[in-house]
Amino acid sequence: MPFRRKLKTPCFNRRVGRNAEIFILRPLRLGGAIPALCQQSPGAKFLPCGRWIDPLRQLLVTRPSLEIVIRKNGSEQPAPSSRRWLKGVGDAILDLLFPPRCVACHRLGAWLCTACLNEIEAICLPVCPRCGWPVGEVLSPGLAAPQGEMPVCDRCQQTPFQLDGLRACAFHSGPLREAIHQLKYEDVRSLAAPLGKLMGDRWQELGPPGYDMDAIVPVPLHASRQRERGYNQAALLARVLGAYLRRPVVENALIRVRATAPQVGLSADERRVNVRDAFRCVGEGLRGQRVLLVDDVCTTGSTLEAACSALKDGGVSSVWAYTLARAR
């Protein structure tokens, strides 16, 4: 878990407010690598080469990171631009002390190198206009569709979405799978920048023609899960995407009211039951608006569907979902 160091200097300005507290979040990331580095096989006096190379490499890959947040009225939000210079200075120092390495191939220079970016299995047009799955054998040319539009696939005919549409940037495999794992579970938050930019670039091609969202909403974590992890990876991606698309990111309108079991290993039916009524839309800020729901991975779509249901119950007029990756 990250520890929090509260700034001792006065932090009042017009954009923050007098009652706000500014924190620097700095995760401790050496705890997992050092014990692994010190493990020895039974009866061995020295570490075999393979037993210390990988932990040492992991130590170089997962450096510390800085994130500045503001706590006000019991909730946390990103610092305004007037305070982000501090994060920029901190990141520059960290780049100098701990040069980034590609999380997939460990090449020095970037968190996700150009070669690994090119290996990502991007989802390209044409796709089903509803679920975003690449067209092929699952498409029935005879299905009814509005004039000038591509017909929806067989899957959408059999199990219609509550979502108005779904798009995913790429398939959950190869370097992208490793990058998402590092972002989500290994606290490598710096990956949010290149991955969020990738989502922004791909949205220009994959986004529905003429669709202009009013706000971007990340899929929330339960409060207990977020305290344990220290951040919400979907929110990190949404902030980068929002800056790219120049749309506001709303992080406090959709909340997770029930702590659900991890979805990994569950069947499609079990996933739907697991997240049923797990979300709630609070306030009136999104009523009548068009929302782009953002998450890191779509497997069966159950989480996105449950979040969409809560948003529409809260008066949202349209919900499209966009994920960084999706399972095959």
Secondary structure, DSSP 4 states (H G I P E B T S, - for coil): --EEEE--S----TTT-TT-EEEEEE---STTHHHHHH---TT-SS--HHHHHHHHHHHHHS----EEEEEETTEEEEPPHHHHHHHHHHHHHHHHHS--B-TTT--BT-SS-HHHHHHS-B--SSB-TTT-PBPSTT--TTS---TTSPPPPHHHHHS--SSSEEEEEEES-HHHHHHHHHHHHS--GGGHHHHHHHHHHHHHHHSPTT---SEEEEPPPPHHHHHHHSS-HHHHHHHHHHHHHT--B--SSEEE-S-PPP-TT--HHHHHHHHTT-EEE-SSTTTT-EEEEEEEEESSSHHHHHHHHHHHHTT-SEEEEEEEEE--
